Amino acid sequence: MTTEDRATNPLLGPAAERGLRTIMVSPFKLEAQSFALLIGLGEGRTDLTELSHLLDQAASALRSILRRLRDEEQARLLRRVVEMPTPPSSERRATARPRSWA
């Protein structure tokens, strides 16, 4: 991380103060949403190619987890809509549009 990097991103200064010298980013998408998985490395790491590969694998696994969570949330929402109690017929008539509006 350069001084310029730290000046443009407020999170990099504290990261550098804690000993991180390199930050690797793996951007990924889940349909229309964009995400990024970041990993900070201390001094002396030279196996960046291997770490890059591991970061890509982690992003792929995270994408699958996020997709599963999103699908579960959509299913819960659909269940809530389907399971909503139907109002009694007298309430349905009260909220129906008058025929003259048709």
C-alpha positions as a Markdown table, in Angstrom:
| # | Residue | x | y | z |
|---|---|---|---|---|
| 1 | Met | 0.0 | 0.0 | 0.0 |
| 2 | Thr | 1.4 | 3.3 | -1.0 |
| 3 | Thr | 0.9 | 6.6 | 0.9 |
| 4 | Glu | -1.3 | 7.7 | -2.0 |
| 5 | Asp | -3.5 | 4.6 | -1.6 |
| 6 | Arg | -3.9 | 5.4 | 2.1 |
| 7 | Ala | -4.8 | 9.0 | 1.4 |
| 8 | Thr | -7.6 | 8.1 | -1.1 |
| 9 | Asn | -9.1 | 5.3 | 1.0 |
| 10 | Pro | -9.8 | 6.0 | 4.7 |
| 11 | Leu | -9.7 | 2.2 | 5.6 |
| 12 | Leu | -6.2 | 1.6 | 4.4 |
| 13 | Gly | -4.5 | 3.8 | 7.0 |
| 14 | Pro | -5.7 | 1.7 | 9.9 |
| 15 | Ala | -5.0 | -1.5 | 8.0 |
| 16 | Ala | -1.4 | -0.4 | 7.5 |
| 17 | Glu | -1.1 | 0.5 | 11.1 |
| 18 | Arg | -2.1 | -3.0 | 12.0 |
| 19 | Gly | 0.7 | -4.5 | 9.8 |
| 20 | Leu | -1.1 | -5.1 | 6.5 |
| 21 | Arg | 1.1 | -4.4 | 3.5 |
| 22 | Thr | -0.8 | -5.8 | 0.6 |
| 23 | Ile | -4.6 | -5.9 | 0.0 |
| 24 | Met | -5.9 | -8.3 | -2.6 |
| 25 | Val | -9.4 | -7.8 | -4.1 |
| 26 | Ser | -11.6 | -10.3 | -5.9 |
| 27 | Pro | -14.7 | -8.6 | -7.4 |
| 28 | Phe | -17.7 | -10.8 | -8.3 |
| 29 | Lys | -21.3 | -10.4 | -9.3 |
| 30 | Leu | -24.5 | -12.1 | -8.2 |
| 31 | Glu | -26.9 | -11.2 | -11.0 |
| 32 | Ala | -27.3 | -7.4 | -10.9 |
| 33 | Gln | -25.4 | -7.0 | -7.5 |
| 34 | Ser | -21.7 | -6.4 | -7.3 |
| 35 | Phe | -19.5 | -7.5 | -4.4 |
| 36 | Ala | -15.8 | -7.6 | -3.6 |
| 37 | Leu | -13.9 | -10.0 | -1.3 |
| 38 | Leu | -10.8 | -8.4 | 0.2 |
| 39 | Ile | -7.9 | -10.0 | 2.0 |
| 40 | Gly | -5.1 | -8.1 | 3.8 |
| 41 | Leu | -1.6 | -9.6 | 3.9 |
| 42 | Gly | 1.3 | -8.8 | 6.2 |
| 43 | Glu | 4.8 | -8.3 | 5.2 |
| 44 | Gly | 6.8 | -11.1 | 3.7 |
| 45 | Arg | 4.1 | -12.9 | 1.7 |
| 46 | Thr | 5.5 | -13.9 | -1.6 |
| 47 | Asp | 3.0 | -16.5 | -2.8 |
| 48 | Leu | 0.6 | -13.9 | -4.3 |
| 49 | Thr | -0.3 | -16.1 | -7.2 |
| 50 | Glu | -1.4 | -19.0 | -5.0 |
| 51 | Leu | -3.2 | -16.5 | -2.7 |
| 52 | Ser | -5.0 | -15.0 | -5.7 |
| 53 | His | -6.2 | -18.4 | -6.7 |
| 54 | Leu | -7.5 | -19.1 | -3.2 |
| 55 | Leu | -9.2 | -15.7 | -3.1 |
| 56 | Asp | -11.0 | -16.5 | -6.4 |
| 57 | Gln | -12.1 | -19.9 | -4.9 |
| 58 | Ala | -13.4 | -18.1 | -1.8 |
| 59 | Ala | -15.3 | -15.6 | -3.9 |
| 60 | Ser | -16.9 | -18.4 | -5.9 |
| 61 | Ala | -18.0 | -20.2 | -2.7 |
| 62 | Leu | -19.3 | -16.9 | -1.2 |
| 63 | Arg | -21.3 | -16.3 | -4.4 |
| 64 | Ser | -23.0 | -19.7 | -4.0 |
| 65 | Ile | -23.8 | -18.9 | -0.3 |
| 66 | Leu | -25.2 | -15.5 | -1.2 |
| 67 | Arg | -27.4 | -17.1 | -3.9 |
| 68 | Arg | -28.7 | -19.7 | -1.5 |
| 69 | Leu | -29.5 | -17.0 | 1.1 |
| 70 | Arg | -31.2 | -14.8 | -1.4 |
| 71 | Asp | -33.3 | -17.8 | -2.7 |
| 72 | Glu | -34.3 | -18.7 | 0.9 |
| 73 | Glu | -35.3 | -15.1 | 1.6 |
| 74 | Gln | -37.5 | -15.0 | -1.6 |
| 75 | Ala | -39.1 | -18.3 | -0.6 |
| 76 | Arg | -39.9 | -17.0 | 2.9 |
| 77 | Leu | -41.4 | -13.9 | 1.5 |
| 78 | Leu | -43.5 | -15.9 | -1.0 |
| 79 | Arg | -44.7 | -18.2 | 1.8 |
| 80 | Arg | -45.7 | -15.2 | 3.9 |
| 81 | Val | -47.7 | -13.8 | 1.0 |
| 82 | Val | -49.4 | -17.1 | 0.2 |
| 83 | Glu | -50.2 | -17.8 | 3.9 |
| 84 | Met | -51.8 | -14.4 | 4.6 |
| 85 | Pro | -55.3 | -14.8 | 5.9 |
| 86 | Thr | -58.0 | -13.9 | 3.5 |
| 87 | Pro | -60.3 | -11.2 | 4.9 |
| 88 | Pro | -64.0 | -12.3 | 5.5 |
| 89 | Ser | -66.2 | -11.7 | 2.5 |
| 90 | Ser | -67.9 | -8.7 | 4.1 |
| 91 | Glu | -64.5 | -6.9 | 4.3 |
| 92 | Arg | -63.7 | -7.8 | 0.7 |
| 93 | Arg | -66.9 | -6.3 | -0.5 |
| 94 | Ala | -66.2 | -3.1 | 1.5 |
| 95 | Thr | -62.9 | -2.6 | -0.3 |
| 96 | Ala | -64.0 | -3.6 | -3.8 |
| 97 | Arg | -64.3 | -0.8 | -6.4 |
| 98 | Pro | -67.8 | 0.4 | -7.1 |
| 99 | Arg | -69.1 | -1.0 | -10.4 |
| 100 | Ser | -69.3 | 2.5 | -11.9 |
| 101 | Trp | -65.5 | 2.8 | -11.7 |
| 102 | Ala | -65.1 | -0.1 | -14.2 |
